[in-house]
Amino acid sequence: MAMNFTTHHFARLEHYDDHRFRKNNSGFQEEELLKTIALCVVNLFLSCTALTGNVLILLTIWKTPSLHTAANILLANLAVSDLAVGLVGHPLFVSALLLRIFDPSSFSRQLWEGFNILISFLCGASFFTITAIGVDRLLALKLHLRYQAVVTSRRMSCIIISIWAVSGILSSLQLWTPDLSYNALSPLIFTLLVGNSAVYLKIYLIVRQHLLQIRRQEHGWVHKNGSIFSMQRFKRSALNTFLVYILMLFCYLPYSVVLERFYSGIHISLTLRHVTITVVLLNSTLNPLLYCWRVREIRAATKQLIFCH
């Protein structure tokens, strides 16, 4: 997720605690064992929900011609990256946790680094796509009738290729310049979150401005640049904008705060670090739920797809 550097550093965090496993051949204490097993169960459940939700989104878009728009290309790309997280990310994380419990002697740095590189690649693509969706919504509000001429399917496809390419390059840098990624970690996370905050705040301000204009019109309608906007549509758009923003903060902010405190020398428990990884992966389950719930066209098409089958 541009969070490409973030999960990589949990490989280092894991190995700071490796001496605990060398001193204790039985593996985990009972309390730690229960916590880790609970995390494994949660991640396996989230793997199933991420797979189900994102497959449903992809099938809905594919089988509904009216949803074959440039904007929904980004949504489909988000579903693909989130689907891969559910298919590979959660199971690999669970495998690493179980290996640490039942066979700590074979626990290797390579396993965690493989998990971190792969998941940072997939989560990076997801995070960049969420950012692109915000920019797309901002352009739709600012360009109005010129939006369809500017934002085409071909340009969206180029953006998606760029997203995966940048995500791949950033995640692979972990192999070549780990020290650089370590030092840039916290500033990078907060910079990206601030950038996304600026995009979604701008969307909200534009929607709020339209709402004020609508309230000055009779019957709650306004005609501008050949387009008719209703108050209910703008209210829903504003709410959707903040739900996306809050969801992103909910999943990524705890992770970045934990890392910041850990690298500041404050003790952070291993369980808490694993929980923040799980919350980051949770984003892949919440994204399809949010869009099915809040986007009327997708919700209607999904219901039709389910009931028809």
Number of C-alpha atoms within 10 A of each C-alpha: 27 24 30 31 29 28 28 26 19 20 19 14 17 14 15 11 12 14 9 12 18 12 9 11 11 12 18 18 10 9 8 14 15 12 14 22 15 12 19 21 13 15 24 17 13 23 25 15 20 29 21 15 21 26 17 18 24 19 14 22 20 13 13 15 9 11 16 14 16 17 19 16 18 22 22 21 21 27 26 21 24 32 27 20 29 28 15 16 23 26 18 21 24 19 16 16 19 17 16 19 20 14 13 19 13 10 19 15 12 10 16 24 19 14 23 25 25 23 28 29 29 27 30 26 29 30 27 23 25 22 22 21 19 23 17 19 17 19 16 18 15 13 14 13 13 11 15 14 8 12 17 13 17 10 12 19 15 10 15 20 13 14 20 20 14 18 25 19 12 21 28 18 15 21 12 9 10 15 10 12 21 16 11 13 21 19 12 18 23 16 11 17 21 12 13 22 19 13 20 22 18 15 24 21 12 16 23 16 12 18 22 12 14 19 13 11 11 8 10 15 17 18 11 9 8 8 9 9 16 15 19 12 12 19 16 13 19 20 15 18 19 16 14 19 20 12 15 21 15 15 20 23 18 18 23 21 15 18 22 16 13 15 15 9 8 11 10 14 12 15 13 13 18 18 18 21 20 20 17 21 25 23 23 29 23 21 23 26 17 14 17 20 13 16 13 11 13 20 17 13 20 21 13 13 15 10 8 7 6
